[in-house]
């Protein structure tokens, strides 16, 4: 058999010990902040029924779902010709539903909604949960975009209060302050986007307008205008939306100008009650943010769309100010996501931290703490079997106190053991021979400073004070 070159699928990655230490630093920081706001952790399966996932993310999202073939011969008994459209063209969507009943989750929000409905009798509302798990999207891999990546979601469901939106902003503020990263928190409201569609005379084109606007940062204003025209809007309708996308000024100035436009002040003269409601919500939320005090930058961005169709109110996006990458956090309010699963009129709001992009930001800015390089604090060198037997109880006592330490597994030259400690970034090395054994001492060396100290074998506190 030919030797196969090892590889992994595009858009996925292996993580070594150093990378895992850095990733866990991110997860632990985020998890600790979630808990301080009263959120509790759950997990859901990597696999969901396709019926749970399809139709929740729009047509573009559905195309990015990884489908899993049914067990066994998935195509057995399937009449392929039934799905032929013409020539060699097939209705692949219909065919995939026939041979695939399950798919990998696209995000954590839809599975959360399914969880809430399925377990509604076991939870108390408002229900505050967080979830840190991988998701999968059949996207084109590129910098900062992967096919398998982790999300860190925090949601509260069963309350319409905008205090919940405020808490999400505060959580973002706290997380990135702890990670020492400057960010910009952008906020808009999907009701305002619905107002766009109404005042330009195309209320049935809300999704088309949202999908186009959501690409503004990627393709620019001219391309967004072209896309809206391609989606059936007229030149006149686009001319109503265009100036809104480039509004400047303070939050209050933007809201005041938009209120005028939504109240019949646009070229069309159409009044949008939905848009006005969205502006009321934005005004209330920013008043709460001002009262609470947030250290990171927060702004209203009326071009912010967030492409997912289930958002109905406030929407959020977070970008790093000092590192060029896409959004590293995003979310919003959804008023009836659980209704799809049989529990109507339950409003929720949540936000998702893109752990992989946050990792890239911290790496690029050099923000990871230096002491993450090794979990091991102390290495016991082994010169002979007597030294091995001697240090085993000491290592046990230190581990019981929560200190990570290693005993070198082989009798080997001291140089090799020094090199091992150096490669792993272990800061302390204990070298013990017949003299130390006879005296009941352990000799410990600080490999950074060269300082050495002989400490009684049973003096665990003394050892701890030297190595910590």
C-alpha positions in Angstrom: 0.0 0.0 0.0 1.3 3.4 -1.0 2.2 5.8 1.9 -0.4 8.5 2.2 0.7 12.0 2.8 -1.1 13.3 5.9 -3.4 16.2 5.4 -6.6 17.9 6.8 -9.5 19.5 4.9 -9.1 23.1 3.8 -10.5 25.5 6.2 -9.7 23.4 9.3 -6.6 23.4 11.5 -4.7 21.4 14.1 -3.8 23.1 17.4 -0.6 22.2 19.3 -0.1 22.7 23.0 1.0 26.3 22.7 -2.0 27.2 20.6 -4.4 25.4 22.9 -3.0 27.3 25.9 -3.7 30.5 24.1 -7.1 29.4 22.9 -8.0 28.3 26.4 -6.9 31.7 27.7 -9.6 33.3 25.4 -12.3 30.7 26.3 -11.6 31.1 30.1 -11.7 34.9 29.9 -15.0 34.9 28.0 -16.5 32.1 30.2 -15.6 34.0 33.4 -17.3 37.2 32.1 -20.4 35.3 31.0 -20.7 33.8 34.5 -20.4 37.2 36.3 -23.6 38.3 34.4 -25.5 35.2 35.6 -25.4 33.1 32.4 -25.2 29.3 32.7 -23.5 26.9 30.2 -25.2 24.3 28.0 -24.1 22.2 25.1 -26.0 20.8 22.0 -25.0 18.1 19.5 -22.7 18.8 16.6 -25.4 17.2 14.4 -28.8 18.6 14.0 -31.7 17.4 11.8 -31.6 19.3 8.5 -35.3 20.3 9.2 -34.0 22.2 12.2 -31.3 24.1 10.2 -32.8 24.8 6.7 -34.6 28.0 6.1 -33.2 29.8 9.2 -30.2 31.5 7.6 -31.6 32.6 4.2 -30.8 31.1 0.8 -27.1 32.0 1.1 -26.8 30.4 4.5 -28.6 27.2 3.4 -25.9 26.8 0.7 -23.2 26.8 3.3 -24.7 24.0 5.4 -22.6 20.8 5.6 -25.0 17.9 4.9 -24.3 14.4 6.1 -25.2 11.4 4.0 -27.6 9.0 5.7 -26.0 5.8 7.1 -25.4 2.9 4.8 -26.1 3.2 1.1 -27.7 6.6 1.1 -28.5 6.5 -2.6 -30.2 3.1 -2.5 -33.7 3.2 -3.9 -33.3 6.9 -4.9 -34.4 7.5 -8.5 -31.8 10.0 -9.7 -33.7 10.8 -12.8 -36.6 12.1 -10.8 -34.3 15.0 -9.8 -33.1 15.7 -13.4 -34.0 19.2 -14.5 -32.6 19.1 -18.0 -29.6 17.4 -19.6 -27.0 16.7 -17.0 -28.5 19.2 -14.5 -30.1 18.0 -11.3 -32.1 19.6 -8.5 -29.3 19.1 -6.0 -31.2 20.7 -3.1 -34.1 18.3 -3.4 -31.8 15.3 -3.9 -29.7 16.2 -0.9 -32.8 16.3 1.3 -33.6 12.8 0.1 -30.2 11.3 1.0 -29.3 13.6 4.0 -31.4 13.9 7.0 -28.8 15.6 9.2 -26.2 18.4 9.0 -23.5 20.0 11.0 -24.7 23.0 12.9 -24.1 26.4 11.2 -24.3 28.4 14.4 -25.3 28.0 18.0 -28.4 30.2 18.0 -30.8 28.0 16.1 -29.8 24.9 18.1 -30.4 27.0 21.2 -33.9 27.9 20.1 -34.6 24.2 19.4 -33.2 23.4 22.9 -35.4 26.0 24.6 -38.6 24.6 23.0 -37.6 21.0 23.6 -36.8 21.7 27.3 -39.2 24.5 28.0 -40.7 22.7 31.0 -37.3 22.3 32.6 -36.0 25.9 32.5 -37.0 29.2 34.0 -37.6 32.3 31.9 -35.9 34.6 31.2 -33.4 31.9 30.5 -29.7 33.0 30.3 -27.3 30.6 28.7 -23.9 30.6 27.2 -22.4 28.0 24.8 -18.8 27.5 23.6 -18.6 24.9 20.8 -17.5 24.5 17.2 -19.7 25.3 14.2 -19.2 24.4 10.5 -19.8 26.4 7.3 -19.0 25.3 3.7 -17.5 28.7 3.0 -14.4 29.6 0.9 -11.4 29.5 3.3 -9.5 32.8 3.6 -7.7 34.8 6.2 -9.9 35.0 9.3 -12.6 32.7 7.7 -12.6 29.0 8.3 -14.9 26.1 7.6 -14.6 24.8 11.2 -14.5 27.4 13.9 -15.6 28.0 17.5 -18.3 30.4 18.6 -18.8 31.6 22.1 -22.5 32.5 22.3 -24.4 34.2 25.1 -28.2 34.6 24.9 -31.1 35.5 27.1 -34.6 34.4 26.0 -38.0 35.2 27.4 -37.6 38.9 28.0 -38.1 41.9 25.7 -36.3 44.4 28.0 -33.4 46.3 26.4 -31.5 45.9 29.7 -30.6 42.6 28.0 -29.1 44.4 25.1 -27.2 46.7 27.5 -25.8 43.6 29.3 -24.5 42.2 26.0 -22.7 45.5 25.3 -21.3 45.4 28.8 -20.1 41.8 28.3 -18.3 42.8 25.1 -16.8 45.8 26.9 -15.5 43.6 29.8 -14.2 40.8 27.7 -12.1 42.9 25.4 -10.9 45.1 28.2 -9.6 42.0 30.0 -8.0 40.9 26.7 -6.4 44.3 26.3 -7.9 44.9 22.9 -9.5 48.1 21.7 -12.8 47.5 19.8 -15.6 49.4 18.2 -19.1 48.2 19.0 -21.5 49.0 16.2 -25.2 48.9 16.8 -28.3 49.2 14.5 -31.9 47.9 14.5 -33.5 45.7 11.9 -36.7 47.6 12.2 -34.8 50.6 10.9 -33.8 48.5 7.9 -37.4 47.6 7.4 -38.1 51.3 7.4 -35.5 51.7 4.6 -37.6 49.3 2.4 -40.9 51.0 3.3 -39.8 54.6 2.6 -38.2 53.7 -0.7 -41.4 52.0 -1.8 -40.3 48.4 -1.8 -41.5 46.9 1.6 -41.3 43.4 0.1 -37.6 43.8 -0.6 -36.4 44.0 3.0 -34.3 40.8 2.7 -32.8 41.9 -0.6 -31.9 45.3 0.7 -30.4 43.8 3.9 -28.3 41.2 2.1 -26.9 44.0 -0.2 -26.2 46.5 2.6 -24.5 43.8 4.7 -21.7 43.7 2.1 -21.0 47.4 2.3 -17.6 47.0 4.1 -16.5 44.3 1.7 -17.5 45.6 -1.7 -18.2 49.4 -1.2 -21.2 51.6 -1.8 -21.2 51.5 -5.7 -21.3 47.7 -5.7 -24.0 47.7 -3.1 -26.1 50.0 -5.3 -25.5 47.7 -8.3 -26.6 44.7 -6.2 -29.8 46.5 -5.1 -30.6 47.3 -8.7 -29.9 43.7 -9.6 -32.3 42.6 -6.9 -35.2 44.6 -8.5 -35.0 48.0 -6.8 -35.4 51.1 -9.0 -32.9 54.0 -9.3 -35.3 56.2 -7.4 -35.5 53.6 -4.5 -31.7 53.3 -4.3 -31.4 57.1 -4.3 -33.6 57.1 -1.1 -31.3 54.5 0.7 -27.9 55.8 -0.6 -27.6 58.9 1.6 -28.6 56.9 4.7 -25.7 54.6 4.3 -23.2 57.5 4.6 -24.8 59.5 7.4 -22.3 61.0 9.9 -22.6 62.9 13.2 -23.4 61.9 16.8 -25.8 59.2 17.8 -28.5 61.8 18.6 -27.9 63.6 15.3 -28.2 60.4 13.2 -31.4 59.3 15.0 -32.9 62.8 14.6 -32.2 62.8 10.9 -33.5 59.3 10.4 -36.6 60.1 12.4 -37.3 62.9 10.0 -36.9 60.6 7.0 -39.0 57.8 8.5 -41.7 60.4 9.3 -42.3 61.3 5.7 -39.3 63.5 5.2 -37.8 61.4 2.4 -38.3 62.0 -1.3 -41.1 59.4 -1.3 -43.0 61.1 1.5 -43.8 57.7 3.0 -44.1 57.3 6.8 -42.7 54.1 8.3 -44.1 53.3 11.7 -41.8 50.2 11.9 -38.7 52.4 11.2 -39.8 54.9 13.9 -40.2 52.1 16.4 -36.7 50.9 15.6 -35.3 54.4 16.2 -37.2 54.6 19.5 -35.5 51.4 20.6 -32.0 52.7 19.5 -32.6 55.8 21.5 -33.5 53.9 24.6 -30.6 51.5 24.3 -28.0 54.3 23.8 -29.4 56.1 26.9 -28.9 52.9 28.9 -25.3 52.5 27.6 -24.6 56.2 28.5 -26.0 55.6 32.0 -24.1 52.4 32.6 -20.7 53.7 31.4 -18.8 51.6 28.8 -15.0 52.0 28.3 -14.9 50.7 24.7 -16.1 52.8 21.7 -19.8 52.4 20.8 -21.5 53.9 17.8 -24.7 53.7 15.8 -24.1 52.4 12.3 -27.2 52.7 10.1 -25.5 50.7 7.3 -25.1 47.7 9.7 -27.4 44.9 8.5 -26.2 41.5 9.7 -27.3 39.1 7.0 -29.2 36.5 9.1 -32.9 36.7 8.5 -34.0 35.9 12.0 -33.0 39.2 13.6 -35.9 41.6 14.3 -34.6 44.3 16.6 -31.2 45.5 17.8 -28.2 44.2 15.9 -24.5 44.3 17.0 -21.1 44.0 15.3 -17.7 44.3 16.9 -14.5 45.2 15.1 -10.9 45.4 16.4 -9.5 48.9 16.1 -5.8 48.0 15.9 -5.8 44.9 13.7 -7.2 44.5 10.1 -9.7 41.7 10.2 -13.5 41.3 9.8 -16.0 41.4 12.6 -14.9 39.5 15.7 -18.3 39.5 17.4 -21.9 39.9 16.3 -25.5 39.3 17.2 -28.9 40.8 17.7 -32.5 40.4 18.9 -34.8 37.8 17.5 -38.5 37.9 18.4 -39.9 34.6 17.3 -37.2 32.1 16.5 -38.7 29.6 18.8 -42.0 29.9 17.0 -40.6 27.8 14.2 -40.4 25.0 16.7 -43.8 25.5 18.2 -43.3 28.1 20.9 -44.4 31.4 19.5 -43.9 35.0 20.9 -40.8 34.3 22.9 -38.2 37.1 22.3 -34.5 36.6 22.7 -31.3 38.5 22.2 -27.7 37.2 22.0 -24.2 37.8 20.7 -21.5 35.5 19.5 -17.8 35.9 20.0 -15.7 34.6 17.1 -13.0 32.8 19.1 -10.8 32.1 16.0 -10.7 35.7 14.8 -10.1 36.9 18.4 -7.2 34.5 18.5 -5.8 36.1 15.3 -6.2 39.5 16.8 -4.4 38.7 20.0 -1.6 36.9 18.1 -1.2 39.7 15.7 -1.1 42.3 18.5 1.2 40.2 20.8 -1.4 40.3 23.6 -1.1 36.8 24.9 0.5 36.6 28.4 4.1 35.3 28.3 3.5 32.7 31.0 1.1 30.7 28.8 4.1 29.1 27.1 4.2 26.1 29.6 1.7 24.7 32.1 4.6 22.9 33.8 6.2 25.0 36.6 8.9 22.6 37.8 10.8 19.7 36.2 12.5 17.1 38.4 15.6 15.8 36.6 16.4 12.1 37.0 20.1 11.1 37.2 19.5 7.6 38.4 16.8 5.3 39.9 17.5 6.5 43.5 16.8 10.1 42.4 13.6 9.0 40.7 12.3 7.2 43.8 13.3 10.2 46.0 11.4 12.9 44.1 8.2 11.1 43.4 6.6 12.0 46.8 7.7 15.6 46.4 6.0 15.8 42.9 2.9 14.2 44.4 2.7 16.7 47.2 3.1 19.6 44.8 0.4 18.3 42.4 -2.0 17.9 45.3 -1.5 21.7 45.9 -2.4 22.4 42.2 1.1 22.9 40.9 2.0 21.5 37.6 5.2 19.6 37.7 6.9 16.8 35.7 9.4 14.0 36.5 11.7 13.4 33.6 10.8 9.8 32.6 14.3 8.5 31.6 17.7 8.3 33.2 19.5 10.6 30.9 22.3 13.2 30.6 21.6 16.4 32.4 22.2 18.4 29.2 19.3 16.6 27.5 17.0 17.3 30.5 18.0 21.0 30.5 17.2 21.2 26.8 13.8 19.5 27.4 13.0 22.2 30.0 14.1 24.9 27.7 12.0 23.7 24.8 8.9 23.5 27.0 9.5 26.8 28.7 9.6 25.2 32.1 11.0 27.9 34.5 12.4 25.7 37.3 14.5 22.6 37.4 15.2 20.3 40.4 18.5 18.4 40.3 19.1 15.9 43.1 22.0 13.5 43.8 23.3 11.5 46.7 24.1 14.6 48.7 20.6 16.0 48.5 19.1 12.5 49.3 21.3 12.1 52.3 20.4 15.6 53.6 16.7 15.2 52.9 16.7 18.3 50.7 15.6 19.1 47.1 17.8 21.5 45.1 15.8 23.8 42.8 17.2 26.2 40.2 15.5 29.2 38.5 16.5 28.7 34.9 15.9 32.4 34.1 17.9 34.0 36.8 20.3 31.1 37.7 19.3 31.4 41.4 19.4 28.1 43.3 18.0 27.0 46.7 18.1 23.8 48.7 14.8 23.3 50.5 13.8 20.4 52.9 12.0 17.7 51.0 8.9 17.9 53.3 8.7 21.7 53.3 6.1 22.0 50.6 5.3 25.7 51.6 9.0 26.5 51.2 9.1 25.0 47.7 6.0 26.8 46.7 7.3 30.1 47.8 10.4 29.7 45.7 8.7 28.5 42.4 5.5 30.6 42.5 
